[in-house]
């Protein structure tokens, strides 16, 4: 049987997804091209040996409209015979790209695949690809009347269902920044970050600009509620309206990449794999609450892996909103020290299409730093979906 191994996983530094952010002067294709070039150079792989490039990207409009993986591969100067495709599974897009790459290896279709993701949220704003269109259609609208809600409202619904109050969310968010700041200060992100050259500023960006080391629950408590309005208050009287910009993920620019190979090919090339994929799952759940699917996805992937949660040395649950990992933690009872130990998207940011492999790279580096063996990652996704992955550090 083929084994899918990860030879390397990298990411760009995270930039604030707004004009003036440290990566905002860089076209999305160039951002991804430098990230792909970084992983090729780190591993020494012959780019001509890559059989496919699978890239996650959510807002496939504007500068991200022309299959950004293909354009980035060409921009990096690599062989034209290597194809690319684009994956959209919302926030889990690059995690799904990683799954598809691993599945191709497990099936014996390919031996060498690059998976990755990109999102320039400063240059292609979230939702801009929709251009005000009705993306649901009449049948879905009728089925889920009185209508779909935003992810912010879904985060409020999750908080209400699991009885998570504003104080808990703000405390969690402050801890995310503190943990990320501690890892950054110790140089712990250095093993996963590919420096990015921003030509218009003649600057080599090497560190995340999203981490706020001095964040406290008291400071976060002063922020306004972000998603409440009169109509939603009437529709959802159970909501306490506690979600703010401070306990939500940051809008961010970023890219990520992972080199996935068959173990046999990696050994033949003299490459030492860093991890192997143990199990993968993807599930759907309630599209209104939307952010709950990491819970059934976790149960499914652990069953596939034949491992209990007690075997996981660390877990990454994407911090789309603080209520998501807190609800997951309430459901599974894991020690908080093992949940998002390096901080998460609240501190590091959430470049939608790139976040899946960003989490993977951060989790893998944490396992290597601490000597852990198994890790699990899962991500909520718009529409009520989630991916989950169990990896083993090698």
C-alpha positions in Angstrom: 0.0 0.0 0.0 1.2 3.5 -0.8 1.9 5.8 2.1 1.4 9.6 1.7 4.2 11.5 3.4 4.9 15.2 3.9 8.4 16.2 3.0 7.9 19.8 4.0 5.2 22.4 4.8 5.8 26.1 4.7 3.9 29.4 4.8 4.5 33.0 4.1 4.5 35.5 7.0 1.0 36.8 7.7 0.2 40.4 6.6 -2.7 42.5 7.6 -5.3 42.2 4.9 -5.8 45.9 4.3 -4.1 48.7 2.3 -0.7 49.3 4.0 -0.4 45.7 5.2 3.1 44.3 4.8 2.1 42.1 1.9 -0.6 44.3 0.4 1.7 45.6 -2.3 2.2 42.1 -3.7 0.0 40.5 -6.3 -1.5 37.2 -5.1 0.3 35.3 -7.8 3.6 36.7 -6.8 3.0 35.9 -3.1 2.2 32.3 -4.0 5.0 32.0 -6.5 7.6 33.0 -3.8 6.1 30.5 -1.4 6.2 27.7 -4.0 9.8 28.7 -4.9 10.6 28.6 -1.2 9.5 25.0 -0.7 11.2 23.8 -3.9 14.4 25.4 -2.8 14.2 24.1 0.8 13.6 20.5 -0.3 15.8 20.5 -3.4 13.1 18.7 -5.4 13.3 18.9 -9.2 10.3 21.1 -10.1 9.9 19.1 -13.3 9.2 16.0 -11.2 6.1 17.6 -9.7 3.0 16.0 -11.2 0.3 18.4 -10.1 -0.1 21.6 -8.1 -3.3 21.9 -6.1 -4.0 25.3 -4.7 -6.8 26.4 -2.3 -8.3 29.9 -3.0 -11.7 31.2 -1.9 -12.2 34.5 -3.6 -11.5 33.5 -7.2 -12.1 36.8 -8.7 -10.0 39.8 -9.7 -6.3 39.0 -9.4 -7.1 35.5 -8.2 -9.4 34.6 -11.1 -7.0 32.9 -13.5 -6.2 29.6 -11.6 -3.6 31.3 -9.3 -1.6 28.1 -8.8 -0.9 27.8 -12.6 0.1 31.5 -12.8 2.3 31.2 -9.7 4.0 28.1 -11.0 4.8 30.0 -14.2 5.8 33.1 -12.3 8.3 31.1 -10.3 10.0 30.1 -13.6 9.1 26.4 -13.4 8.4 23.9 -16.2 5.3 24.5 -18.3 4.4 20.8 -18.4 3.4 20.8 -14.7 -0.4 21.5 -14.4 -2.3 23.2 -11.6 -5.9 23.4 -10.3 -7.8 25.5 -7.8 -9.8 24.2 -4.9 -12.6 26.0 -3.0 -13.8 24.4 0.1 -14.1 27.8 1.8 -11.8 28.2 4.8 -10.6 24.6 4.5 -9.5 25.0 0.8 -5.8 24.3 1.3 -6.5 21.6 3.8 -8.7 20.0 1.1 -5.9 20.6 -1.4 -3.6 18.6 1.0 -6.2 15.9 1.2 -6.5 15.6 -2.6 -2.8 15.5 -2.9 -2.5 12.7 -0.4 -5.4 10.9 -2.0 -3.6 11.0 -5.4 -0.5 9.5 -3.8 -2.5 6.8 -1.9 -4.3 5.9 -5.1 -1.0 5.5 -7.0 -2.0 8.2 -9.5 0.9 10.5 -8.5 4.1 10.3 -6.5 4.9 14.0 -6.2 2.3 16.7 -5.6 2.5 20.2 -4.4 -0.5 21.4 -2.3 -1.0 24.9 -1.2 -3.2 27.9 -0.8 -3.3 31.7 -1.2 -5.5 34.6 -0.3 -4.7 38.3 -0.8 -7.6 39.7 1.2 -6.2 43.3 0.9 -6.3 43.1 -2.9 -9.3 40.7 -3.4 -11.6 41.6 -0.6 -13.7 38.8 1.0 -17.0 38.4 -0.8 -15.9 40.5 -3.8 -16.2 37.5 -6.2 -19.9 37.2 -5.4 -20.6 40.8 -6.6 -23.9 41.0 -4.8 -25.2 37.9 -6.5 -27.7 35.4 -5.0 -25.4 32.5 -4.4 -28.0 30.2 -2.8 -30.8 30.0 -5.3 -34.5 29.8 -4.6 -34.6 26.1 -3.5 -32.0 26.5 -0.8 -33.5 29.8 0.3 -36.9 28.0 0.6 -35.5 25.0 2.4 -33.7 27.2 5.0 -36.3 30.0 5.3 -36.2 32.6 6.7 -32.7 32.6 5.2 -29.0 31.9 5.6 -26.9 34.0 8.0 -23.4 35.3 8.0 -20.6 33.5 9.7 -20.6 36.1 12.4 -24.2 35.2 13.3 -23.2 31.6 13.2 -20.5 32.2 15.7 -23.1 33.8 18.0 -25.3 30.8 17.6 -22.4 28.5 18.5 -21.7 30.6 21.6 -25.4 30.4 22.6 -25.6 26.7 22.1 -22.5 25.9 24.2 -23.2 28.7 26.7 -19.9 30.5 26.0 -20.0 34.0 27.3 -18.1 37.2 26.2 -15.6 36.9 29.0 -14.6 33.4 28.0 -14.2 34.4 24.3 -12.1 37.5 25.2 -9.9 35.5 27.6 -9.4 32.8 24.9 -8.5 35.5 22.3 -5.9 37.2 24.6 -4.4 33.8 25.2 -4.1 33.2 21.4 -2.1 36.4 21.1 0.1 35.6 24.1 0.9 32.1 22.8 1.7 33.3 19.3 3.9 36.1 20.7 5.8 33.6 22.9 6.5 31.3 20.0 7.5 34.2 17.7 9.8 35.6 20.4 11.5 32.2 20.8 11.9 31.9 17.0 9.5 29.0 16.9 7.8 30.1 13.6 11.1 30.3 11.8 11.0 26.7 10.7 7.7 27.2 8.8 8.0 30.8 7.4 9.4 31.4 3.9 10.6 35.1 3.6 8.7 37.1 1.0 10.2 39.9 -1.0 7.9 42.9 -1.5 9.3 44.8 -4.4 7.4 48.1 -4.1 8.9 48.5 -0.6 12.2 46.8 -1.4 11.7 44.8 1.8 12.1 41.2 2.8 9.2 40.2 5.1 10.2 37.5 7.5 7.7 37.8 10.4 4.0 38.0 11.1 2.6 41.5 11.6 -0.8 40.3 13.0 0.3 39.3 16.6 -0.5 41.8 19.3 1.6 40.8 22.3 0.0 43.2 24.7 -3.6 42.0 24.2 -5.5 41.5 27.4 -9.1 40.5 28.1 -9.7 43.9 29.6 -8.7 45.6 26.3 -10.8 43.2 24.3 -13.8 43.9 26.6 -14.0 47.4 25.3 -14.6 46.5 21.7 -18.1 46.8 20.1 -20.2 43.8 19.2 -19.7 43.2 15.5 -22.8 41.4 14.1 -25.9 42.4 16.0 -28.9 44.2 14.3 -32.5 44.5 15.1 -33.8 41.9 12.6 -31.3 39.3 13.9 -32.0 40.1 17.5 -35.7 39.4 16.8 -35.0 36.2 14.9 -32.5 34.8 17.5 -33.5 35.9 21.0 -31.2 33.3 22.5 -28.1 35.1 21.3 -26.2 37.4 23.8 -24.3 39.2 21.0 -20.7 38.8 22.2 -18.7 38.4 19.0 -16.3 41.3 18.2 -13.4 42.0 15.9 -11.1 41.1 18.9 -12.4 37.5 19.4 -12.6 36.8 15.6 -9.9 35.8 13.1 -8.1 38.6 11.4 -8.5 39.5 7.7 -5.1 38.6 6.3 -2.8 38.1 3.3 -0.9 34.9 3.1 0.2 31.8 1.2 1.2 28.2 2.1 2.5 25.1 0.5 3.2 21.4 1.3 5.2 18.8 -0.7 3.3 15.5 -0.6 5.0 12.4 -1.9 4.8 8.6 -1.8 7.2 7.3 0.8 8.8 5.1 -1.8 9.6 8.1 -4.1 10.9 10.2 -1.2 13.2 7.4 -0.1 14.5 7.0 -3.7 15.3 10.7 -3.9 17.0 10.7 -0.5 14.4 13.0 1.1 13.5 12.6 4.7 9.8 12.9 5.3 8.7 15.1 8.2 5.2 13.5 8.7 2.7 11.1 7.2 -1.0 11.4 6.8 -2.7 8.9 9.1 -6.4 9.7 8.3 -8.6 12.3 6.6 -12.2 13.2 6.9 -14.7 15.8 5.5 -18.3 16.2 6.7 -21.3 18.5 6.3 -23.4 19.8 9.2 -26.1 22.4 9.8 -25.6 25.2 7.3 -27.2 27.8 9.6 -25.1 27.2 12.6 -22.4 26.6 10.0 -19.4 26.4 12.3 -20.2 23.2 14.1 -18.9 20.6 11.6 -15.4 20.3 13.2 -17.0 18.2 16.0 -18.4 15.4 13.7 -15.3 15.7 11.5 -13.1 15.0 14.5 -15.1 12.0 15.5 -15.0 10.6 12.0 -11.2 11.1 11.5 -10.4 9.6 14.9 -12.4 6.6 14.0 -10.7 6.3 10.7 -7.3 6.6 12.4 -8.2 4.1 15.1 -6.8 6.5 17.7 -8.3 8.3 20.6 -8.1 12.0 21.3 -5.8 11.1 24.2 -3.2 10.0 21.6 -3.1 13.5 20.1 -0.1 15.5 21.4 -1.6 18.7 20.0 -4.8 19.8 18.2 -5.3 22.7 15.9 -9.0 23.9 15.6 -9.1 26.9 13.4 -9.9 30.1 15.3 -12.4 31.5 12.8 -14.1 32.8 15.9 -13.2 32.1 19.6 -16.5 30.3 20.1 -15.5 27.6 17.6 -12.5 26.1 19.4 -14.2 26.7 22.8 -17.3 24.7 21.6 -15.0 22.0 20.3 -13.1 21.9 23.6 -16.4 21.8 25.6 -17.5 18.8 23.4 -14.3 16.8 23.8 -12.8 18.0 27.1 -9.3 18.3 25.9 -6.7 20.1 28.1 -6.4 23.7 27.0 -2.6 23.3 26.9 -2.9 21.0 23.9 -5.4 23.1 22.0 -3.8 25.6 19.6 -0.6 25.7 21.6 1.1 28.3 19.3 -2.0 30.5 19.0 -4.3 30.6 16.1 -6.1 32.7 13.5 -7.1 35.2 16.1 -3.5 36.1 16.5 -1.9 34.9 13.3 -4.7 35.8 10.9 -6.9 33.8 8.5 -5.9 34.2 4.8 -8.9 32.0 3.8 -7.4 29.8 1.0 -4.1 29.4 2.7 -5.1 28.7 6.3 -5.4 24.9 6.1 -1.8 24.3 5.3 -0.7 27.2 7.6 -2.3 25.2 10.4 -0.6 22.0 9.3 2.8 23.7 9.1 2.3 25.2 12.6 1.1 21.9 14.1 4.0 20.0 12.5 6.6 22.5 13.8 5.1 22.3 17.3 5.3 18.5 17.3 8.9 18.7 16.3 9.7 21.3 18.9 8.1 19.3 21.7 8.7 15.7 20.6 5.1 14.9 20.0 4.0 12.1 17.7 0.4 12.7 16.7 -1.5 15.8 15.8 -5.0 16.6 14.7 -6.3 19.7 12.8 -9.8 20.6 11.8 -11.4 23.7 10.3 -15.0 25.0 10.1 -16.1 26.0 6.6 -18.9 28.1 5.2 -22.0 26.2 4.3 -21.6 24.0 7.4 -18.6 21.8 6.4 -15.3 20.8 8.0 -12.1 18.9 7.1 -10.1 17.0 9.7 -6.6 15.5 9.4 -4.6 13.3 11.7 -0.8 13.4 11.1 2.1 11.5 12.5 5.4 13.2 13.0 8.3 11.1 11.6 
